[in-house]
Amino acid sequence: MKLYTALGSIAAISQVLVAAQDTPPPLVQYTPELSDWSAFYSKAVDNNPKNTDHSPDGIGWIDRDDWIPWDGTVIDPTEHTRQELSQKICPSNTVLGLREVFYENSPFADITHPTKAEVDLWHTIALNHVRALVGYTEEEYIIRPNRCLHLRALWCDEKFRTRKWDTTEYPERCESSNNPHCGAGFIPSVEDQQPYLPEDITSCPKRSGSEGLFSAAKSNIPWSMKWARPFCATLGGEGFWGGHTGPWFHRSEFGWGWWDGDADNFNVNAGLRTKWSGTSGEVKYENPDITNGVNKVLVEGVNPDPRFTGKECETRIWLAGGEDTATECYSRVMDDDRCGKRFMTRNSLNDGCACYPTNMSFCSAEIQPGRLTWDFEPIQSSFDGLLVDTTKAFSNNQLPYNGRRCPNILWKGKSGDVSHCLQIIMLGEGDKDVSDCGRNFITYNSANGGCGCYPESQQTCTRSESIGESGRQTYELEVDPTWNPPADPSPPPSEVPSQERSQTPSTGPSYGPSQERSQTPSTGPSYGPSTGPSYGPSHGPSRAPSDADDMNCIENNNSKFFARTRGDEKKYKCKQLRKKNDKKKQKMCKMTEIASDGTKPAKDVCPVTCNLCNCGEIANAKFYFKTNPGGIQQKNKTCGWLEKYFERKPEKAQEICNMETPDFDIIKPLASEACRITCDTCLV
């Protein structure tokens, strides 16, 4: 095995980089001057009590002993599993040998406030260091920064995240797009480029390359390690041969753009947009996992492997004829305007190819044999300050358990993997009610995708109190070491519209319900309820149709009905009935038997699902309420909430029912469509 010394390799690389400089000064700034890095300084060091500066020793949550020196032995990716390789290159929140490389090169003159040029130099040294770890030290593997690629990263971020470039000259719009790569090819005209360009560059042309988007970093991580989180998360998630990993090791030129998503959120993830170009060095190591590549997406910048094996998402759309390979399926999905660009499913049993609606942002995973489902967005490692360490070995005696769970489990539905389960538990994704979940443990059922949490009162999960059950994988939730609890949290947003008029004019269009009555008469008939004593139906279990209702009825997802199947007495929820095929659904809806405890059959409990109503409403159904500041995240409410709101503020609730369709795509329907009983918009 050939040996390299860490410092010797980097010293040689540094000599090549210096020799490649065309003119002085030797330190060149590649990040555009117009890139706003103020939040990265304030959140990481200036206002962060955990960190003293941007050097490795200034990071408060990494102990000195955590940094492992590199002895120069080349790491061969073919000799390690994906997990082993990730642990070898990225041990304990660090990168092997990185501390020695930093202090040998001393890239920051002022470690409390390094300049953009110094950070650019450090990124170049760090990238070449991880390449040296796997023996990539020849000239063809040395990577250099490129100013136009850095500029393109900034322009693409501005195109996707702001409305600055939404002009007639640039017709592409990303405001309501769920494609994170929207605007990836955007380059302003030569005239519009001028305010961004350094003196020695006249314009930046288009050139071939690839783009990567990463969200694993945080704004509060110092510069010496901020880049490492996206790199290590990608290496651990995709392996050495992953589509997003490849350019980190093989491309010869790079340009990066950093973006702080929320200036007021100390713990927000920092977006990293990477632009890769130039020649690609030869891959020295043959991927032992690749046989025929049929079930891999072999496209640069894309994770080749499916995130969910044996699962598909709800609302999939099969594309006629299928495709022979996952790569061909990917190309077809990307070219089809009907398809969203985040999720894709391939049926490995019959070459089926499926995509999902353009407005779909969450996968409700369901087990289906032979299905392989890709999620083309980077996987986050932590949510709300907590993470699951999947690199720890399972044990039957201590956490994490394989085949055991804690007592008092609360199952919250299906998930695709343990990270997906954590997302559901922490964020309530997929319309899950997680208000009764604590923050200590989660359990993922590898057999059926079940995702479970535990009440806050469950503080321990020792071997003696745990319960042995096949397939249960139980993890203790760990605090993300970069997480800083807000010192003075702002009050949560109001659940209802404001009572008073704002004292300052709005800077943009309103995306939520109006705050006051319109001063001009409506141009059409009113479809809302009369302003009498009652402003909506009573809230409770499903209301069966009656003559008085004119066959109008409300159904609750969780209302239970009785059914006798194959001689067994069982109770189901309406939402379970809704998922059954038409034949089973019709059979259950025809049953009339009442259970011994008085539980009624489906036709009385789930009249909407049984198609017994002229006009029906699901109390748990969600409707579009408003768009949060910034125009990115849409906020939804349920029909049950609207019904109660009618009881408190009928006029305000009526404004919600009268809301018109906004001039951008909304994920959920309007209240007038989703809540026809509450809004009194049933067609007569």
Secondary structure per residue as TSV (DSSP state, phi and psi in degrees):
chain	resnum	aa	ss	phi	psi
A	1	M	-	360.0	126.1
A	2	K	-	-72.8	140.1
A	3	L	B	-108.9	144.2
A	4	Y	-	-131.1	147.0
A	5	T	-	-92.7	143.8
A	6	A	H	-57.9	-49.2
A	7	L	H	-72.0	-35.5
A	8	G	H	-64.3	-41.5
A	9	S	H	-64.2	-46.5
A	10	I	H	-67.3	-36.4
A	11	A	H	-61.1	-43.6
A	12	A	H	-63.5	-42.4
A	13	I	H	-63.0	-43.2
A	14	S	H	-60.3	-38.5
A	15	Q	H	-63.3	-40.5
A	16	V	H	-64.6	-42.3
A	17	L	H	-64.2	-43.3
A	18	V	H	-64.9	-42.1
A	19	A	H	-63.9	-26.1
A	20	A	T	-80.6	-10.7
A	21	Q	-	-65.9	130.4
A	22	D	-	-74.3	-49.8
A	23	T	S	-139.7	158.5
A	24	P	S	-68.9	160.0
A	25	P	-	-80.0	157.4
A	26	P	S	-67.2	-26.2
A	27	L	S	-97.8	114.1
A	28	V	-	-111.9	137.7
A	29	Q	-	-90.6	123.2
A	30	Y	-	-102.6	-34.2
A	31	T	S	-67.4	130.1
A	32	P	-	-58.1	145.6
A	33	E	T	-61.4	-29.4
A	34	L	T	-80.3	-4.6
A	35	S	S	-70.3	126.7
A	36	D	-	-88.6	108.6
A	37	W	-	-107.8	9.2
A	38	S	H	-57.2	-40.2
A	39	A	H	-66.9	-30.7
A	40	F	H	-71.3	-27.8
A	41	Y	H	-79.9	-45.0
A	42	S	I	-70.1	-40.8
A	43	K	I	-77.9	-30.7
A	44	A	I	-83.2	-38.9
A	45	V	I	-133.8	-54.6
A	46	D	I	-54.6	-42.0
A	47	N	T	-120.1	25.9
A	48	N	-	-118.4	108.3
A	49	P	T	-67.8	-14.8
A	50	K	T	-77.0	-30.8
A	51	N	-	-115.5	139.0
A	52	T	S	-95.5	-27.8
A	53	D	S	-164.2	-173.9
A	54	H	S	-93.7	6.4
A	55	S	S	-83.9	165.9
A	56	P	G	-57.5	-40.1
A	57	D	G	-74.9	-11.7
A	58	G	G	-88.5	-2.8
A	59	I	-	-85.7	115.3
A	60	G	T	-69.0	-25.2
A	61	W	T	-97.3	7.2
A	62	I	S	-118.2	117.7
A	63	D	-	-74.1	153.1
A	64	R	G	-57.6	-37.7
A	65	D	G	-69.8	-15.6
A	66	D	G	-72.2	-24.1
A	67	W	-	-77.3	121.0
A	68	I	-	-105.8	123.5
A	69	P	-	-67.6	155.1
A	70	W	-	-100.0	129.6
A	71	D	-	-87.4	5.0
A	72	G	S	93.3	-5.8
A	73	T	B	-73.0	124.7
A	74	V	-	-66.8	134.8
A	75	I	-	-91.9	120.8
A	76	D	-	-94.3	111.0
A	77	P	G	-59.7	-26.3
A	78	T	G	-73.2	-14.0
A	79	E	G	-93.6	3.6
A	80	H	S	-135.5	149.7
A	81	T	-	-70.6	168.5
A	82	R	H	-56.0	-44.8
A	83	Q	H	-66.0	-42.5
A	84	E	H	-64.5	-41.4
A	85	L	H	-64.5	-42.1
A	86	S	H	-62.9	-41.9
A	87	Q	H	-67.9	-31.3
A	88	K	H	-74.5	-42.9
A	89	I	H	-83.0	-33.8
A	90	C	S	-124.0	68.6
A	91	P	-	-78.8	132.9
A	92	S	T	50.0	56.0
A	93	N	T	65.1	18.3
A	94	T	S	-128.2	-174.3
A	95	V	-	-125.4	134.1
A	96	L	T	-53.9	124.1
A	97	G	T	74.7	3.9
A	98	L	H	-70.5	-35.5
A	99	R	H	-62.0	-45.3
A	100	E	H	-62.0	-40.2
A	101	V	H	-63.6	-40.4
A	102	F	H	-62.0	-50.8
A	103	Y	H	-76.3	-21.8
A	104	E	H	-69.1	-36.9
A	105	N	H	-94.1	-22.8
A	106	S	-	42.0	65.0
A	107	P	-	-72.6	-22.1
A	108	F	-	-104.4	116.9
A	109	A	S	-65.9	-40.3
A	110	D	S	-119.6	102.7
A	111	I	T	-68.8	-13.2
A	112	T	T	-85.7	-20.2
A	113	H	S	-153.9	71.7
A	114	P	-	-66.2	148.5
A	115	T	-	-77.9	167.0
A	116	K	H	-61.6	-40.4
A	117	A	H	-62.5	-39.3
A	118	E	H	-68.3	-39.0
A	119	V	H	-67.2	-39.3
A	120	D	H	-59.9	-42.8
A	121	L	H	-63.4	-42.1
A	122	W	H	-63.8	-41.0
A	123	H	H	-60.9	-38.2
A	124	T	H	-65.7	-45.1
A	125	I	H	-63.2	-44.0
A	126	A	H	-64.8	-42.3
A	127	L	H	-62.1	-43.2
A	128	N	H	-69.6	-26.7
A	129	H	H	-67.3	-45.8
A	130	V	H	-66.8	-27.8
A	131	R	H	-69.7	-38.1
A	132	A	H	-63.8	-30.7
A	133	L	H	-59.3	-31.6
A	134	V	T	-104.4	16.3
A	135	G	T	84.5	14.8
A	136	Y	-	-92.0	81.6
A	137	T	-	-119.8	-6.7
A	138	E	S	-69.4	163.5
A	139	E	G	-52.6	-40.3
A	140	E	G	-66.7	-15.7
A	141	Y	G	-101.7	-2.6
A	142	I	-	-77.2	128.9
A	143	I	-	-104.3	143.1
A	144	R	E	-128.4	149.0
A	145	P	E	-75.2	153.7
A	146	N	-	-132.4	128.2
A	147	R	H	-67.5	-38.3
A	148	C	H	-67.9	-34.3
A	149	L	H	-67.1	-38.4
A	150	H	H	-62.7	-40.9
A	151	L	H	-64.9	-41.8
A	152	R	H	-63.5	-36.1
A	153	A	H	-61.9	-42.0
A	154	L	H	-66.0	-46.2
A	155	W	H	-60.9	-40.6
A	156	C	H	-66.5	-38.4
A	157	D	H	-63.5	-43.0
A	158	E	H	-63.4	-39.5
A	159	K	H	-65.2	-41.8
A	160	F	H	-79.6	-39.4
A	161	R	H	-99.5	-14.3
A	162	T	-	-128.0	174.3
A	163	R	S	-106.7	16.1
A	164	K	T	-57.8	-38.7
A	165	W	T	-101.8	14.8
A	166	D	-	-83.8	74.2
A	167	T	S	-122.4	171.7
A	168	T	T	-63.1	-26.9
A	169	E	T	-71.7	-27.3
A	170	Y	S	-123.8	87.7
A	171	P	-	-71.4	-20.1
A	172	E	-	-62.4	135.5
A	173	R	-	-121.7	131.6
A	174	C	-	-113.8	-1.1
A	175	E	T	-57.7	-43.9
A	176	S	T	-109.0	14.0
A	177	S	-	-82.9	139.8
A	178	N	-	-97.9	9.6
A	179	N	-	-89.4	109.7
A	180	P	T	-63.9	-17.9
A	181	H	T	-94.8	11.1
A	182	C	T	-57.8	131.1
A	183	G	T	86.2	7.1
A	184	A	T	-61.1	-30.9
A	185	G	T	-97.6	9.4
A	186	F	-	-71.1	130.9
A	187	I	-	-139.6	125.5
A	188	P	-	-65.9	165.8
A	189	S	-	-64.2	163.1
A	190	V	H	-57.9	-39.2
A	191	E	H	-63.7	-44.4
A	192	D	H	-74.1	-17.6
A	193	Q	H	-74.5	-23.7
A	194	Q	G	-54.6	-43.5
A	195	P	G	-62.0	-17.4
A	196	Y	G	-95.1	-19.8
A	197	L	-	-83.6	140.7
A	198	P	-	-69.2	167.8
A	199	E	T	-62.5	-31.7
A	200	D	T	-92.7	9.8
A	201	I	-	-122.9	128.1
A	202	T	-	-91.3	-28.1
A	203	S	-	-170.0	163.8
A	204	C	-	-117.9	113.8
A	205	P	-	-84.6	170.1
A	206	K	-	-73.2	146.9
A	207	R	-	-152.2	158.1
A	208	S	-	-71.5	155.3
A	209	G	-	164.0	-164.9
A	210	S	E	-139.3	167.0
A	211	E	E	-129.5	143.1
A	212	G	E	-128.4	142.4
A	213	L	E	-119.9	130.0
A	214	F	E	-135.3	139.2
A	215	S	-	-125.9	12.6
A	216	A	-	-76.7	-23.5
A	217	A	-	-74.5	166.2
A	218	K	B	-128.8	150.8
A	219	S	T	-64.0	-24.9
A	220	N	T	-91.3	13.2
A	221	I	S	-93.4	130.8
A	222	P	-	-60.2	158.9
A	223	W	H	-62.1	-30.6
A	224	S	H	-63.9	-24.3
A	225	M	H	-124.3	-2.9
A	226	K	H	-58.4	-42.2
A	227	W	T	-66.7	-26.7
A	228	A	H	-69.0	-32.6
A	229	R	H	-63.3	-49.1
A	230	P	H	-60.0	-40.9
A	231	F	H	-63.0	-51.3
A	232	C	H	-66.9	-38.2
A	233	A	H	-64.5	-38.6
A	234	T	H	-70.9	-42.5
A	235	L	H	-61.3	-42.5
A	236	G	H	-70.8	-34.5
A	237	G	H	-81.0	-34.9
A	238	E	H	-113.3	-21.3
A	239	G	-	86.0	177.1
A	240	F	T	-62.7	-31.7
A	241	W	T	-97.9	10.5
A	242	G	-	-65.8	152.9
A	243	G	T	-62.5	-37.1
A	244	H	T	-80.2	-25.1
A	245	T	T	-78.0	-36.6
A	246	G	H	-48.1	-51.0
A	247	P	H	-62.2	-28.7
A	248	W	H	-60.1	-27.9
A	249	F	H	-106.1	-20.7
A	250	H	H	-122.6	-27.0
A	251	R	E	-72.2	154.1
A	252	S	E	-99.9	-11.8
A	253	E	E	-138.1	148.5
A	254	F	E	-145.1	157.4
A	255	G	E	-147.6	130.9
A	256	W	E	-119.5	150.4
A	257	G	E	-133.0	127.6
A	258	W	E	-105.2	142.6
A	259	W	E	-139.8	126.5
A	260	D	E	-89.8	119.4
A	261	G	S	-76.9	-21.6
A	262	D	-	-154.7	106.5
A	263	A	T	-63.1	-25.9
A	264	D	T	-91.2	-6.1
A	265	N	-	-104.2	109.8
A	266	F	T	-65.4	-25.5
A	267	N	T	-106.1	15.1
A	268	V	-	-67.1	146.9
A	269	N	B	-70.9	141.8
A	270	A	E	-92.7	126.2
A	271	G	E	-80.1	132.8
A	272	L	E	-117.4	118.1
A	273	R	E	-105.3	117.4
A	274	T	E	-104.5	134.5
A	275	K	E	-113.3	124.9
A	276	W	E	-118.4	139.0
A	277	S	E	-154.9	-168.4
A	278	G	E	79.7	-175.2
A	279	T	E	-73.6	157.3
A	280	S	E	-107.4	127.0
A	281	G	-	-65.9	151.1
A	282	E	-	-62.6	136.7
A	283	V	-	-74.3	112.4
A	284	K	-	-73.8	-24.2
A	285	Y	S	-113.3	124.9
A	286	E	-	-80.6	130.9
A	287	N	-	-67.6	113.6
A	288	P	T	-69.6	-15.7
A	289	D	T	-82.9	-18.3
A	290	I	-	-84.2	124.0
A	291	T	S	-109.7	-78.5
A	292	N	S	-109.2	-8.3
A	293	G	-	72.3	10.0
A	294	V	T	-62.6	-38.7
A	295	N	T	-104.7	29.9
A	296	K	S	-125.7	141.4
A	297	V	-	-88.2	101.7
A	298	L	-	-93.1	70.9
A	299	V	-	-132.4	130.5
A	300	E	T	-62.1	136.9
A	301	G	T	87.6	4.5
A	302	V	S	-126.3	136.9
A	303	N	-	-64.8	118.5
A	304	P	-	-69.5	-25.0
A	305	D	S	-98.0	144.8
A	306	P	-	-66.4	147.6
A	307	R	S	-77.9	-40.5
A	308	F	E	-115.4	116.9
A	309	T	E	-98.9	130.8
A	310	G	E	76.3	19.6
A	311	K	E	-141.2	152.9
A	312	E	E	-133.3	162.2
A	313	C	E	-89.1	160.8
A	314	E	T	-66.7	158.3
A	315	T	T	64.7	30.0
A	316	R	-	-70.6	152.4
A	317	I	E	-121.6	109.4
A	318	W	E	-75.6	133.8
A	319	L	E	-94.0	128.7
A	320	A	T	-55.9	135.8
A	321	G	T	89.7	-22.5
A	322	G	-	66.9	-174.2
A	323	E	-	-142.4	149.4
A	324	D	S	-69.8	-30.6
A	325	T	S	-134.2	163.1
A	326	A	H	-64.9	-34.7
A	327	T	H	-63.5	-43.0
A	328	E	H	-67.6	-36.5
A	329	C	H	-63.4	-43.1
A	330	Y	H	-59.7	-46.6
A	331	S	H	-60.8	-40.1
A	332	R	H	-67.7	-41.8
A	333	V	H	-62.9	-42.3
A	334	M	H	-66.5	-27.7
A	335	D	H	-90.0	-10.9
A	336	D	-	-94.9	117.4
A	337	D	T	-66.0	-19.2
A	338	R	T	-76.1	-16.2
A	339	C	S	-97.8	137.5
A	340	G	-	-69.2	161.8
A	341	K	S	-107.8	11.1
A	342	R	S	-96.6	-43.2
A	343	F	E	-116.5	149.3
A	344	M	E	-149.7	142.1
A	345	T	E	-126.5	136.2
A	346	R	E	-118.9	134.9
A	347	N	E	-93.1	105.3
A	348	S	T	-69.5	-12.2
A	349	L	T	-83.7	-30.1
A	350	N	T	-138.1	15.6
A	351	D	T	66.0	22.2
A	352	G	E	-65.4	147.2
A	353	C	E	-129.8	124.8
A	354	A	E	-131.9	147.5
A	355	C	E	-122.8	-171.1
A	356	Y	-	-137.4	163.5
A	357	P	-	-55.7	151.9
A	358	T	T	-65.4	-24.4
A	359	N	T	-97.1	11.7
A	360	M	-	-85.2	124.9
A	361	S	-	-121.7	-2.4
A	362	F	-	-139.5	136.8
A	363	C	-	-98.9	115.5
A	364	S	-	-89.9	98.3
A	365	A	E	-75.9	137.1
A	366	E	E	-129.6	140.7
A	367	I	E	-73.4	127.3
A	368	Q	E	-145.3	124.8
A	369	P	E	-57.3	137.5
A	370	G	E	79.7	-5.7
A	371	R	E	-83.1	137.1
A	372	L	E	-124.6	122.2
A	373	T	E	-120.9	128.4
A	374	W	E	-99.6	141.7
A	375	D	E	-117.5	112.0
A	376	F	-	-86.6	6.1
A	377	E	S	-97.0	148.3
A	378	P	-	-60.1	144.9
A	379	I	-	-86.0	124.4
A	380	Q	-	-73.7	146.7
A	381	S	S	-95.3	-19.6
A	382	S	E	-143.0	153.2
A	383	F	E	-136.4	128.4
A	384	D	T	52.7	38.0
A	385	G	T	84.7	2.6
A	386	L	E	-122.9	149.3
A	387	L	E	-142.2	164.6
A	388	V	-	-114.2	124.2
A	389	D	-	-88.0	96.9
A	390	T	T	-81.2	-2.2
A	391	T	T	-83.6	-13.7
A	392	K	S	-72.7	140.8
A	393	A	-	-73.2	140.6
A	394	F	-	-69.0	154.9
A	395	S	B	-147.3	155.7
A	396	N	S	-93.1	-5.6
A	397	N	S	-112.7	-22.0
A	398	Q	S	-149.8	159.9
A	399	L	S	-64.3	143.9
A	400	P	S	-78.5	140.7
A	401	Y	E	-90.6	147.3
A	402	N	E	-119.9	114.2
A	403	G	E	92.4	17.4
A	404	R	E	-144.2	154.9
A	405	R	E	-138.2	165.3
A	406	C	-	-82.0	164.8
A	407	P	S	-73.4	162.2
A	408	N	S	66.0	38.1
A	409	I	-	-69.8	146.2
A	410	L	E	-120.4	103.5
A	411	W	E	-76.3	136.2
A	412	K	E	-121.3	26.2
A	413	G	E	100.2	-162.0
A	414	K	E	-99.7	150.6
A	415	S	-	-141.2	165.5
A	416	G	S	-87.0	-34.5
A	417	D	S	-158.4	-178.3
A	418	V	H	-68.0	-34.1
A	419	S	H	-66.3	-39.3
A	420	H	H	-62.6	-40.1
A	421	C	H	-62.9	-43.8
A	422	L	H	-61.2	-40.6
A	423	Q	H	-60.9	-42.7
A	424	I	H	-64.3	-45.9
A	425	I	H	-67.2	-41.3
A	426	M	H	-81.7	-31.6
A	427	L	H	-112.3	-6.7
A	428	G	-	68.2	29.2
A	429	E	T	-66.2	156.7
A	430	G	T	71.2	30.4
A	431	D	T	60.9	26.9
A	432	K	-	-86.2	138.3
A	433	D	-	-88.8	108.7
A	434	V	-	-116.4	20.7
A	435	S	T	-65.0	-21.4
A	436	D	T	-96.3	9.0
A	437	C	-	-88.6	134.8
A	438	G	-	-83.7	-171.1
A	439	R	S	-125.1	34.3
A	440	N	S	-110.7	-43.2
A	441	F	E	-142.1	153.9
A	442	I	E	-137.7	156.5
A	443	T	E	-128.7	131.8
A	444	Y	E	-113.9	129.3
A	445	N	E	-93.5	105.5
A	446	S	T	-67.5	-15.8
A	447	A	T	-78.6	-38.5
A	448	N	T	-133.7	7.7
A	449	G	-	81.0	7.1
A	450	G	E	-59.2	142.1
A	451	C	E	-125.0	122.2
A	452	G	E	-130.5	147.9
A	453	C	E	-120.9	-173.4
A	454	Y	-	-138.5	149.7
A	455	P	-	-63.9	158.4
A	456	E	T	-58.9	-27.4
A	457	S	T	-68.3	-16.9
A	458	Q	-	-81.4	90.7
A	459	Q	-	-94.6	-17.3
A	460	T	-	-132.4	159.8
A	461	C	-	-151.9	65.0
A	462	T	-	-75.2	166.0
A	463	R	T	-58.1	-39.9
A	464	S	T	-69.3	-30.9
A	465	E	T	-95.0	-11.3
A	466	S	-	-75.6	165.6
A	467	I	E	-120.9	129.2
A	468	G	E	-79.0	119.5
A	469	E	E	-145.1	130.7
A	470	S	E	-59.2	138.0
A	471	G	E	84.9	-12.7
A	472	R	E	-77.8	124.3
A	473	Q	E	-113.8	113.7
A	474	T	E	-113.7	128.6
A	475	Y	E	-121.0	146.9
A	476	E	E	-89.9	129.4
A	477	L	-	-72.5	133.8
A	478	E	E	-113.1	149.9
A	479	V	E	-77.5	129.5
A	480	D	-	-62.5	121.0
A	481	P	T	-62.4	-18.0
A	482	T	T	-90.0	-4.0
A	483	W	-	-74.6	131.6
A	484	N	-	-122.0	109.3
A	485	P	-	-57.7	134.9
A	486	P	-	-56.3	131.0
A	487	A	S	-69.1	-36.3
A	488	D	S	-139.2	77.3
A	489	P	-	-61.9	140.2
A	490	S	-	-75.8	154.5
A	491	P	-	-63.8	148.5
A	492	P	-	-64.5	155.1
A	493	P	-	-63.3	149.8
A	494	S	-	-66.8	139.8
A	495	E	S	-79.6	-13.6
A	496	V	S	-127.9	158.8
A	497	P	-	-59.2	151.8
A	498	S	-	-64.0	151.7
A	499	Q	S	-88.7	-16.3
A	500	E	S	-121.3	154.3
A	501	R	-	-73.5	138.4
A	502	S	-	-64.2	144.0
A	503	Q	S	-84.1	-10.0
A	504	T	S	-123.0	146.0
A	505	P	-	-68.6	150.9
A	506	S	-	-70.3	146.9
A	507	T	S	-92.4	1.5
A	508	G	S	-164.2	179.7
A	509	P	-	-66.9	154.3
A	510	S	-	-84.7	137.2
A	511	Y	-	-112.9	7.1
A	512	G	S	-123.9	-176.5
A	513	P	-	-65.3	149.6
A	514	S	-	-63.5	149.7
A	515	Q	S	-87.7	-15.2
A	516	E	S	-138.8	164.9
A	517	R	-	-63.8	145.5
A	518	S	-	-66.8	140.3
A	519	Q	S	-85.4	-3.1
A	520	T	S	-118.7	149.6
A	521	P	-	-67.2	152.7
A	522	S	-	-64.9	147.8
A	523	T	S	-87.3	0.8
A	524	G	S	-147.1	177.3
A	525	P	-	-67.2	154.0
A	526	S	-	-86.2	135.2
A	527	Y	-	-107.0	8.0
A	528	G	S	-90.7	173.5
A	529	P	-	-71.3	156.5
A	530	S	-	-68.3	154.3
A	531	T	S	-86.3	59.4
A	532	G	S	-101.0	-164.1
A	533	P	S	-61.5	-38.1
A	534	S	-	-102.0	133.0
A	535	Y	-	-114.6	14.1
A	536	G	S	169.5	162.4
A	537	P	-	-66.5	156.0
A	538	S	-	-64.8	146.8
A	539	H	-	-92.9	130.8
A	540	G	S	175.3	-155.3
A	541	P	S	-66.6	173.1
A	542	S	-	-52.8	138.9
A	543	R	B	-104.3	118.0
A	544	A	-	-73.3	154.9
A	545	P	-	-69.1	152.6
A	546	S	-	-149.4	168.5
A	547	D	T	-61.2	-38.7
A	548	A	T	-63.8	-33.3
A	549	D	T	-80.2	-8.5
A	550	D	T	56.7	39.4
A	551	M	S	60.9	36.6
A	552	N	E	-105.6	137.2
A	553	C	E	-154.1	156.0
A	554	I	E	-116.2	139.9
A	555	E	E	-125.1	142.0
A	556	N	-	-108.0	134.2
A	557	N	T	-53.5	-38.7
A	558	N	T	-95.7	2.6
A	559	S	-	-66.1	136.7
A	560	K	E	-102.3	142.9
A	561	F	E	-126.2	163.4
A	562	F	E	-101.0	138.9
A	563	A	E	-147.6	138.0
A	564	R	E	-102.3	113.4
A	565	T	E	-119.8	122.9
A	566	R	T	53.5	38.6
A	567	G	T	85.5	-12.3
A	568	D	E	-91.9	138.3
A	569	E	E	-88.3	119.5
A	570	K	E	-133.1	157.6
A	571	K	E	-122.1	136.5
A	572	Y	E	-127.0	162.7
A	573	K	E	-97.3	156.3
A	574	C	H	-59.8	-36.8
A	575	K	H	-67.0	-27.0
A	576	Q	H	-71.9	-39.5
A	577	L	H	-62.3	-37.7
A	578	R	H	-64.5	-25.6
A	579	K	T	-88.0	-9.0
A	580	K	S	-77.2	158.2
A	581	N	-	-69.3	165.7
A	582	D	H	-59.1	-38.1
A	583	K	H	-64.8	-47.5
A	584	K	H	-67.1	-37.1
A	585	K	H	-64.0	-45.9
A	586	Q	H	-62.5	-39.5
A	587	K	H	-62.8	-45.2
A	588	M	H	-68.2	-35.9
A	589	C	H	-70.1	-17.8
A	590	K	T	-87.9	-11.6
A	591	M	-	-69.1	145.0
A	592	T	-	-123.3	-8.2
A	593	E	-	-68.9	138.8
A	594	I	-	-103.4	138.6
A	595	A	-	-68.5	161.7
A	596	S	T	-61.5	-26.8
A	597	D	T	-91.2	7.5
A	598	G	-	94.4	-1.9
A	599	T	-	-65.5	127.8
A	600	K	-	-84.7	165.2
A	601	P	B	-75.8	174.6
A	602	A	H	-60.7	-37.6
A	603	K	H	-62.3	-26.5
A	604	D	H	-92.2	-28.2
A	605	V	H	-95.1	-34.2
A	606	C	-	-123.5	60.1
A	607	P	T	-66.0	-29.4
A	608	V	T	-69.8	-46.7
A	609	T	T	-64.1	-33.5
A	610	C	T	-82.9	4.3
A	611	N	T	58.9	43.5
A	612	L	-	-105.1	6.3
A	613	C	-	-116.7	140.2
A	614	N	S	-65.5	-37.1
A	615	C	E	-143.3	122.8
A	616	G	E	-124.9	161.1
A	617	E	E	-146.8	136.5
A	618	I	E	-94.8	118.7
A	619	A	T	-60.1	-30.1
A	620	N	T	-87.8	-3.4
A	621	A	-	-62.6	143.6
A	622	K	E	-102.2	147.1
A	623	F	E	-130.0	159.9
A	624	Y	E	-70.2	128.5
A	625	F	E	-107.7	-52.6
A	626	K	E	-167.9	171.6
A	627	T	E	-109.8	130.6
A	628	N	-	-65.4	161.0
A	629	P	T	-53.4	136.9
A	630	G	T	102.8	-15.4
A	631	G	S	72.0	19.6
A	632	I	-	-102.9	-57.8
A	633	Q	-	-96.7	127.4
A	634	Q	E	-89.7	139.3
A	635	K	E	-107.2	133.6
A	636	N	E	-119.5	158.4
A	637	K	E	-132.7	165.0
A	638	T	E	-99.5	160.2
A	639	C	H	-62.9	-33.5
A	640	G	H	-63.0	-39.0
A	641	W	H	-64.1	-42.2
A	642	L	H	-64.2	-37.0
A	643	E	H	-62.1	-44.3
A	644	K	H	-68.1	-33.1
A	645	Y	H	-65.8	-33.8
A	646	F	H	-60.5	-34.4
A	647	E	H	-69.9	-31.1
A	648	R	H	-91.6	-45.7
A	649	K	-	-138.3	78.7
A	650	P	H	-60.5	-37.8
A	651	E	H	-68.2	-41.8
A	652	K	H	-64.9	-40.9
A	653	A	H	-63.1	-37.5
A	654	Q	H	-65.0	-34.0
A	655	E	H	-63.0	-35.7
A	656	I	H	-65.4	-42.6
A	657	C	H	-65.3	-29.7
A	658	N	T	-89.5	0.7
A	659	M	-	-58.1	138.3
A	660	E	-	-92.5	158.5
A	661	T	-	-63.3	125.5
A	662	P	-	-69.8	169.3
A	663	D	S	-89.4	33.7
A	664	F	S	-148.2	163.0
A	665	D	-	-69.1	134.4
A	666	I	-	-117.2	145.4
A	667	I	S	-77.3	-44.0
A	668	K	S	-100.7	156.5
A	669	P	-	-71.6	167.9
A	670	L	-	-69.8	161.2
A	671	A	H	-59.9	-37.5
A	672	S	H	-62.8	-22.6
A	673	E	H	-95.5	-40.1
A	674	A	H	-81.3	-30.8
A	675	C	-	-121.1	62.4
A	676	R	H	-67.5	-31.3
A	677	I	H	-71.4	-51.4
A	678	T	H	-61.1	-41.3
A	679	C	H	-86.6	-5.0
A	680	D	T	57.2	46.8
A	681	T	-	-114.7	24.8
A	682	C	-	-67.6	138.3
A	683	L	-	-76.9	131.7
A	684	V	-	-92.2	360.0
